[in-house]
Amino acid sequence: MARVLALKEAVESLVRDGDTLAMEGFTHLIPHAAGHEIIRQGKKHLTVIRMTPDLIYDQLIGMGCVDKLVFSWGGNPGVGSLHRLRDAIENGWPNRIDIVEHSHAAMANAYEAGAAGLPLAVFRGYIGTDLPKVNPNIKSITCPFTGEKLAAIPSHRPDVAVIHALRADRAGNVLLEGILGVQKEAVLAAKRSIVTVEEIVDDFGPRSLNATILPSWTVGAISVVPGGAFPSYAQGYYKRFNAFYKEWDRIARERDTFLAWMKENVLNKGPEAFAEHVRGLRVAAE
Amino acid sequence: MTPSYKPNEIMTIAAARALKNEDVCFVGIGMPSAASNLARLTHAPGITLIYESGTLATRPSVLPLSIGDGELCETALTTVSVPEMFRYWLQGGRISVGFLGGAQIDKYANLNTTVVGPYDKPKVRLPGGGGAPEIATSCGEIFIIMAQGRRGFVDKLDFVTSLGHGDGGNARERLGVKTRGPTRLVTDLCIFEPDPETKEMIVTSIHPGVTRDQIQENTGWTVRYADTVAETPPPSQLELETLRELHARTARAHGEGGSKE
């Protein structure tokens, strides 16, 4: 059964130094508040998995939490480079990180295989690319029925998955709507999980018979953090704050502006700051 | 009279024209997104646009800044999970055109979006492949849109992120790939299409006012031309107005800069 915990307690009890950590959210529902809490608690030597390590992993990497990154697209969406990620790869600042690079299809398949309890993901991919030359985990397998050669990679089995969802009910069930990304798969593939939510409601109310719900017994901890996905968005709650993605380019470009921003906005703040961030971005209730 | 236009505009417009009403198009962010939506708003109102965030048949009124903006989901026929997107829809062969850009391209339209310089000691670390490696082999055919220049149009790629025509000829077939690969490369100067035999990308149409010297100056390999080279029809009033309105709406929606182009 999911436990409802303050975010601080959830991260203290479920994220450990040296863990393999997957924080997912595909543009939508990116768990920024949880990322800040992990940074505040100074977690170290993490292997971090994420399809699109955007701002949230730029911050974790720049603050020295990460030893290894498993990813498929590392940029600031629609804006350009992730300067902290690049500084780590190109110059080893603040520390060298190992990278394990995949394609989106591979990452999505690896999460799904992890959720399905399989040791590997099999798919038709990586044909004619150089990625297998730089990632020894990209191998192939021959279909025993047709003889077709297919790509094979290990499934993702993170120690802990962290996602942001729209809401939970009193029983600890979690509802996702809109762009779903790989969050359901990431939680089901992981040994432990933290889900931050916009709110806890008595009852989900009228919904599609096929609504995407993570049942309470599949979730570790639930923490209520209104605005916790900012500057990404939460469908029906608040909009994406595009201007911040552009602003991040300036903040993260230099080490000192980055560190100053992190001190002011992360180290010296708490999760409650997020509700304030989204005040002007709220969408009208339907 | 032909209205005046910028090189970026004719590039987007020429790329949009290549899309058909019945296409199912897997759309990348940036210029591919502008071209695909321009096609939808002009000659191809029935086109199905798919973004890798899982949005099927989306009809955004402004261009998304990212691949998963709420606008894409709210205007989509349905939204599926990302594993489903890549497994059932892309790998399942349900997409007719993939629309890609890149940082580097070679004469066989192989693309690099991974690194400039050696992989272990990169000069510039680029974002990486994202969806491109499988888009390049699973979609029926591939359109590429890229502004032309020596830094991007190179003789040899530092890294092959996604397969074009490999080393030419029947390279795709040899690798067991059944799709057609890049059939069109639209730049701000001209349009390339693969030579039917060698699969080298050769110029088949030149935008008005552009010279062959200009094309060569901006290309890192010796450019070849089709026997008959067309002149790209200039943008029509409707195409230009629609594109500019789309960009203006986008800029208003996203604040100052709007989507990148």
HADDOCK unambig.tbl for C-alpha pairs under 7 A between the chains (distance, minus, plus):
assign (segid A and resid 26 and name CA) (segid B and resid 53 and name CA) 6.69 0.50 0.50
assign (segid A and resid 26 and name CA) (segid B and resid 68 and name CA) 6.61 0.50 0.50
assign (segid A and resid 27 and name CA) (segid B and resid 68 and name CA) 5.06 0.50 0.50
assign (segid A and resid 27 and name CA) (segid B and resid 69 and name CA) 6.81 0.50 0.50
assign (segid A and resid 28 and name CA) (segid B and resid 68 and name CA) 6.38 0.50 0.50
assign (segid A and resid 72 and name CA) (segid B and resid 128 and name CA) 6.28 0.50 0.50
assign (segid A and resid 72 and name CA) (segid B and resid 129 and name CA) 6.21 0.50 0.50
assign (segid A and resid 72 and name CA) (segid B and resid 130 and name CA) 5.11 0.50 0.50
assign (segid A and resid 73 and name CA) (segid B and resid 127 and name CA) 5.20 0.50 0.50
assign (segid A and resid 73 and name CA) (segid B and resid 128 and name CA) 4.91 0.50 0.50
assign (segid A and resid 73 and name CA) (segid B and resid 129 and name CA) 6.01 0.50 0.50
assign (segid A and resid 73 and name CA) (segid B and resid 130 and name CA) 4.62 0.50 0.50
assign (segid A and resid 74 and name CA) (segid B and resid 127 and name CA) 4.39 0.50 0.50
assign (segid A and resid 74 and name CA) (segid B and resid 128 and name CA) 6.33 0.50 0.50
assign (segid A and resid 75 and name CA) (segid B and resid 127 and name CA) 4.85 0.50 0.50
assign (segid A and resid 77 and name CA) (segid B and resid 66 and name CA) 5.18 0.50 0.50
assign (segid A and resid 78 and name CA) (segid B and resid 30 and name CA) 6.81 0.50 0.50
assign (segid A and resid 78 and name CA) (segid B and resid 65 and name CA) 5.12 0.50 0.50
assign (segid A and resid 78 and name CA) (segid B and resid 66 and name CA) 5.32 0.50 0.50
assign (segid A and resid 78 and name CA) (segid B and resid 259 and name CA) 6.84 0.50 0.50
assign (segid A and resid 78 and name CA) (segid B and resid 260 and name CA) 6.51 0.50 0.50
assign (segid A and resid 81 and name CA) (segid B and resid 127 and name CA) 6.78 0.50 0.50
assign (segid A and resid 86 and name CA) (segid B and resid 125 and name CA) 6.09 0.50 0.50
assign (segid A and resid 90 and name CA) (segid B and resid 121 and name CA) 6.59 0.50 0.50
assign (segid A and resid 90 and name CA) (segid B and resid 122 and name CA) 6.26 0.50 0.50
assign (segid A and resid 103 and name CA) (segid B and resid 129 and name CA) 5.64 0.50 0.50
assign (segid A and resid 103 and name CA) (segid B and resid 130 and name CA) 5.18 0.50 0.50
assign (segid A and resid 103 and name CA) (segid B and resid 131 and name CA) 5.98 0.50 0.50
assign (segid A and resid 103 and name CA) (segid B and resid 133 and name CA) 6.54 0.50 0.50
assign (segid A and resid 104 and name CA) (segid B and resid 130 and name CA) 4.93 0.50 0.50
assign (segid A and resid 104 and name CA) (segid B and resid 131 and name CA) 4.90 0.50 0.50
assign (segid A and resid 105 and name CA) (segid B and resid 86 and name CA) 5.53 0.50 0.50
assign (segid A and resid 105 and name CA) (segid B and resid 131 and name CA) 6.37 0.50 0.50
assign (segid A and resid 105 and name CA) (segid B and resid 134 and name CA) 6.85 0.50 0.50
assign (segid A and resid 108 and name CA) (segid B and resid 82 and name CA) 6.46 0.50 0.50
assign (segid A and resid 108 and name CA) (segid B and resid 83 and name CA) 4.77 0.50 0.50
assign (segid A and resid 109 and name CA) (segid B and resid 83 and name CA) 6.04 0.50 0.50
assign (segid A and resid 112 and name CA) (segid B and resid 83 and name CA) 6.76 0.50 0.50
assign (segid A and resid 124 and name CA) (segid B and resid 91 and name CA) 6.85 0.50 0.50
assign (segid A and resid 125 and name CA) (segid B and resid 134 and name CA) 5.55 0.50 0.50
assign (segid A and resid 126 and name CA) (segid B and resid 133 and name CA) 6.08 0.50 0.50
assign (segid A and resid 126 and name CA) (segid B and resid 134 and name CA) 6.63 0.50 0.50
assign (segid A and resid 128 and name CA) (segid B and resid 162 and name CA) 6.98 0.50 0.50
assign (segid A and resid 128 and name CA) (segid B and resid 163 and name CA) 5.25 0.50 0.50
assign (segid A and resid 129 and name CA) (segid B and resid 133 and name CA) 6.86 0.50 0.50
assign (segid A and resid 129 and name CA) (segid B and resid 160 and name CA) 5.26 0.50 0.50
assign (segid A and resid 129 and name CA) (segid B and resid 161 and name CA) 5.19 0.50 0.50
assign (segid A and resid 129 and name CA) (segid B and resid 162 and name CA) 5.41 0.50 0.50
assign (segid A and resid 129 and name CA) (segid B and resid 163 and name CA) 5.96 0.50 0.50
assign (segid A and resid 130 and name CA) (segid B and resid 159 and name CA) 6.34 0.50 0.50
assign (segid A and resid 130 and name CA) (segid B and resid 160 and name CA) 5.20 0.50 0.50
assign (segid A and resid 130 and name CA) (segid B and resid 161 and name CA) 6.15 0.50 0.50
assign (segid A and resid 131 and name CA) (segid B and resid 161 and name CA) 6.86 0.50 0.50
assign (segid A and resid 178 and name CA) (segid B and resid 73 and name CA) 6.28 0.50 0.50
assign (segid A and resid 178 and name CA) (segid B and resid 79 and name CA) 6.91 0.50 0.50
assign (segid A and resid 179 and name CA) (segid B and resid 53 and name CA) 6.55 0.50 0.50
assign (segid A and resid 179 and name CA) (segid B and resid 54 and name CA) 6.74 0.50 0.50
assign (segid A and resid 179 and name CA) (segid B and resid 73 and name CA) 6.46 0.50 0.50
assign (segid A and resid 179 and name CA) (segid B and resid 79 and name CA) 6.39 0.50 0.50
assign (segid A and resid 180 and name CA) (segid B and resid 81 and name CA) 5.18 0.50 0.50
assign (segid A and resid 181 and name CA) (segid B and resid 53 and name CA) 6.49 0.50 0.50
assign (segid A and resid 181 and name CA) (segid B and resid 81 and name CA) 5.29 0.50 0.50
assign (segid A and resid 181 and name CA) (segid B and resid 82 and name CA) 4.86 0.50 0.50
assign (segid A and resid 182 and name CA) (segid B and resid 81 and name CA) 6.52 0.50 0.50
assign (segid A and resid 182 and name CA) (segid B and resid 82 and name CA) 5.82 0.50 0.50
assign (segid A and resid 182 and name CA) (segid B and resid 83 and name CA) 6.74 0.50 0.50
assign (segid A and resid 235 and name CA) (segid B and resid 70 and name CA) 6.81 0.50 0.50
assign (segid A and resid 242 and name CA) (segid B and resid 254 and name CA) 6.23 0.50 0.50
assign (segid A and resid 243 and name CA) (segid B and resid 255 and name CA) 6.82 0.50 0.50
